[in-house]
Amino acid sequence: MLPNALTSHSARRLKLRSLRGRVGLGLVAGLSVLAGMTDAIGLLALGDFVSFMSGNTTRLAVAISEADAAMVLRLSGAVLGFVAGNALGVLLARSFRRRAWPVLLVVAGLLGGAAAWPLAATFPALLAATLAMGMINAVVEQVNGLPIGLTYVTGALSRFGRGLGRWVLGERRNGWRVQLVPWAGMLLGAALGAWLEHRLGLQALAGSCALACLLALVTRFIPRSWQLGYMPR
């Protein structure tokens, strides 16, 4: 009886781990759609990336080489805003005992504020959006031990490519295929964001705000013990 009980317990643990992983990847997909949507709207309406800091860093270097002081200040503010958003996300999550929904509600507030900002002065909207995109990285950092990037996909594609190389060599490690989830989410979100921006301009960020609110509601139904496994320690 004891071996059967142990086997049943192990099977339940495996099923629970699998379900936790699926839920985590679903949340990653939603957050990646949010990041892609917001980045595309920011690029088209404001002229700058709001989550893709690799692109902003390259543009910052070009602005420095061209002695474009205004662009240097603008892009430096965007990069620093993103870094500050990551830090604030962790601080906010810790202050609410590592719960995701308060972080996402603040993200929604920032995106709503950016959507309502007049286009005559775009830097405050840019700063609010970069802060928001930095903050969502405090919601999910890993799923079942696999590292996940939400607001950038270079790392995800790199991990996927390395996993593909190992698979060709005959190594059967698990997890590398899931790296396509944030990439696909960001691609879909960017397409949706571009479509919205063409019709609403900067006010399309209201769609990002609504999605952040929806994700905040979804996280209320995810067991807290699972969220603790997803979020940064």
C-alpha positions as CSV (number, residue, x, y, z in Angstrom):
1,M,0.0,0.0,0.0
2,L,2.8,2.4,0.8
3,P,4.5,2.2,-2.6
4,N,1.1,2.8,-4.2
5,A,0.4,5.8,-2.0
6,L,3.8,7.2,-2.8
7,T,3.2,6.7,-6.5
8,S,-0.2,8.4,-6.3
9,H,1.3,11.3,-4.3
10,S,4.0,11.7,-6.9
11,A,1.5,11.7,-9.8
12,R,-0.6,14.4,-8.1
13,R,2.6,16.5,-7.6
14,L,3.5,16.1,-11.3
15,K,-0.1,17.1,-12.4
16,L,0.0,20.1,-10.1
17,R,3.4,21.2,-11.4
18,S,2.2,20.8,-14.9
19,L,-1.0,22.9,-14.2
20,R,1.1,25.5,-12.4
21,G,3.4,25.7,-15.5
22,R,0.4,26.1,-17.9
23,V,-1.1,28.8,-15.8
24,G,2.2,30.6,-15.6
25,L,2.8,30.4,-19.3
26,G,-0.7,31.8,-19.9
27,L,0.1,34.7,-17.7
28,V,3.4,35.2,-19.5
29,A,1.5,35.2,-22.8
30,G,-0.9,37.9,-21.6
31,L,1.9,40.1,-20.2
32,S,3.9,39.7,-23.4
33,V,0.9,40.8,-25.4
34,L,0.6,43.9,-23.1
35,A,4.3,44.6,-23.6
36,G,4.2,44.3,-27.4
37,M,1.0,46.3,-27.7
38,T,2.4,49.1,-25.5
39,D,5.7,49.2,-27.3
40,A,4.2,49.4,-30.7
41,I,1.8,52.2,-29.6
42,G,4.7,54.1,-28.0
43,L,6.9,53.7,-31.1
44,L,4.2,54.9,-33.5
45,A,2.7,57.6,-31.3
46,L,5.7,58.9,-29.4
47,G,8.5,57.9,-31.7
48,D,10.4,55.9,-29.1
49,F,10.3,52.4,-27.7
50,V,8.8,52.0,-24.3
51,S,9.8,48.4,-23.5
52,F,12.6,47.6,-26.0
53,M,15.6,49.2,-24.2
54,S,18.2,47.5,-26.4
55,G,16.8,49.6,-29.3
56,N,16.7,52.8,-27.1
57,T,20.3,52.1,-26.0
58,T,21.5,51.9,-29.6
59,R,19.6,55.0,-30.5
60,L,21.0,56.8,-27.4
61,A,24.6,55.9,-28.5
62,V,23.8,57.3,-32.0
63,A,22.4,60.5,-30.4
64,I,25.5,60.9,-28.3
65,S,27.7,60.5,-31.4
66,E,25.7,63.1,-33.2
67,A,25.7,65.5,-30.2
68,D,21.9,65.6,-30.2
69,A,21.4,66.8,-26.6
70,A,17.6,66.8,-26.7
71,M,17.5,63.2,-27.9
72,V,20.2,62.1,-25.4
73,L,18.1,63.5,-22.6
74,R,14.9,62.0,-23.9
75,L,16.3,58.5,-24.4
76,S,18.3,58.6,-21.2
77,G,15.1,59.4,-19.4
78,A,13.4,56.5,-21.1
79,V,16.1,54.0,-20.1
80,L,16.3,55.3,-16.5
81,G,12.5,55.2,-16.3
82,F,12.5,51.6,-17.3
83,V,15.1,50.7,-14.7
84,A,13.2,52.6,-12.1
85,G,10.1,50.8,-13.1
86,N,11.7,47.4,-12.5
87,A,12.9,48.6,-9.1
88,L,9.5,50.1,-8.1
89,G,7.8,46.9,-9.3
90,V,9.8,44.8,-6.9
91,L,9.3,47.3,-4.0
92,L,5.6,47.4,-4.6
93,A,5.2,43.6,-4.9
94,R,7.2,43.2,-1.6
95,S,5.1,45.8,0.1
96,F,1.9,43.8,-0.8
97,R,3.6,40.5,0.2
98,R,4.5,39.5,-3.3
99,R,1.1,39.8,-4.9
100,A,0.8,40.6,-8.6
101,W,-2.5,42.5,-8.8
102,P,-1.4,45.7,-7.0
103,V,1.6,46.0,-9.4
104,L,-0.7,45.5,-12.4
105,L,-3.2,48.1,-11.2
106,V,-0.4,50.7,-10.8
107,V,0.7,49.7,-14.4
108,A,-2.8,50.3,-15.6
109,G,-2.9,53.7,-13.9
110,L,0.4,54.8,-15.5
111,L,-0.8,53.6,-18.9
112,G,-4.2,55.3,-18.5
113,G,-2.4,58.5,-17.5
114,A,-0.1,58.2,-20.6
115,A,-3.2,57.7,-22.8
116,A,-4.8,60.9,-21.5
117,W,-1.6,63.0,-21.9
118,P,-1.8,65.8,-24.5
119,L,0.5,65.1,-27.5
120,A,2.0,68.5,-27.3
121,A,4.3,67.3,-24.5
122,T,5.1,63.7,-25.1
123,F,8.0,63.1,-22.6
124,P,5.7,62.6,-19.5
125,A,3.7,60.0,-21.5
126,L,6.9,58.3,-22.5
127,L,8.2,58.2,-18.9
128,A,4.9,56.8,-17.6
129,A,4.9,54.1,-20.2
130,T,8.5,53.1,-19.6
131,L,7.9,53.0,-15.9
132,A,4.9,50.7,-16.5
133,M,6.8,48.4,-18.8
134,G,9.6,48.1,-16.2
135,M,7.1,47.3,-13.5
136,I,5.5,44.3,-15.2
137,N,8.8,42.4,-15.0
138,A,8.1,42.1,-11.3
139,V,5.0,40.0,-12.0
140,V,6.7,36.9,-13.6
141,E,10.4,36.1,-13.6
142,Q,10.3,32.4,-14.0
143,V,7.9,29.5,-14.6
144,N,8.7,26.1,-13.1
145,G,12.4,27.2,-12.8
146,L,12.6,28.4,-16.5
147,P,13.7,32.0,-16.9
148,I,11.2,34.2,-18.7
149,G,11.6,37.7,-20.2
150,L,8.4,39.7,-20.7
151,T,9.4,43.1,-22.2
152,Y,12.1,41.9,-24.5
153,V,12.4,38.7,-26.7
154,T,16.1,38.6,-27.7
155,G,16.9,36.5,-24.6
156,A,13.9,34.2,-25.3
157,L,14.9,33.7,-29.0
158,S,18.5,33.1,-27.9
159,R,17.4,30.4,-25.3
160,F,15.1,28.9,-28.0
161,G,18.0,28.7,-30.5
162,R,20.4,27.2,-28.1
163,G,17.8,24.6,-27.1
164,L,17.1,23.8,-30.8
165,G,20.9,23.3,-31.3
166,R,21.0,20.8,-28.3
167,W,17.9,19.0,-29.7
168,V,19.6,18.6,-33.1
169,L,22.6,17.1,-31.2
170,G,20.3,14.6,-29.6
171,E,19.9,16.2,-26.2
172,R,16.3,16.0,-25.0
173,R,16.2,18.8,-22.4
174,N,12.8,20.2,-21.6
175,G,11.6,23.8,-21.5
176,W,13.3,25.4,-24.5
177,R,10.2,25.4,-26.7
178,V,8.2,27.5,-24.2
179,Q,10.6,30.5,-24.9
180,L,8.4,31.0,-28.0
181,V,5.5,32.0,-25.8
182,P,6.7,35.5,-24.9
183,W,8.0,36.0,-28.5
184,A,4.6,35.1,-30.0
185,G,2.8,37.1,-27.4
186,M,4.9,40.2,-28.1
187,L,4.4,39.8,-31.8
188,L,0.7,39.5,-31.5
189,G,0.5,42.4,-29.0
190,A,2.6,44.6,-31.3
191,A,0.3,43.9,-34.3
192,L,-2.7,44.7,-32.1
193,G,-1.1,47.9,-30.8
194,A,-0.2,49.1,-34.2
195,W,-3.7,48.5,-35.4
196,L,-5.1,50.5,-32.4
197,E,-2.6,53.3,-32.8
198,H,-3.5,53.9,-36.4
199,R,-7.1,54.5,-35.3
200,L,-6.7,56.2,-31.9
201,G,-3.2,57.6,-31.8
202,L,-1.7,57.8,-28.3
203,Q,-5.2,57.2,-26.8
204,A,-4.7,53.6,-27.9
205,L,-2.8,53.2,-24.6
206,A,-6.2,53.0,-23.1
207,G,-6.3,49.5,-24.6
208,S,-3.1,48.7,-22.8
209,C,-4.6,50.1,-19.6
210,A,-7.7,47.8,-20.0
211,L,-5.6,44.8,-20.6
212,A,-3.5,45.5,-17.5
213,C,-6.7,45.7,-15.5
214,L,-7.9,42.4,-16.9
215,L,-4.6,40.7,-16.1
216,A,-4.8,42.1,-12.5
217,L,-8.2,40.5,-12.2
218,V,-6.9,37.2,-13.6
219,T,-4.1,37.1,-11.0
220,R,-6.6,37.3,-8.2
221,F,-7.6,33.8,-9.1
222,I,-4.1,32.3,-9.3
223,P,-3.1,30.6,-6.1
224,R,-0.7,32.8,-4.1
225,S,1.8,29.9,-3.7
226,W,2.0,29.7,-7.4
227,Q,2.5,33.5,-7.8
228,L,5.4,33.3,-5.2
229,G,7.0,30.9,-7.6
230,Y,6.6,33.1,-10.6
231,M,7.7,36.4,-9.1
232,P,11.2,37.7,-8.3
233,R,12.5,36.7,-4.8
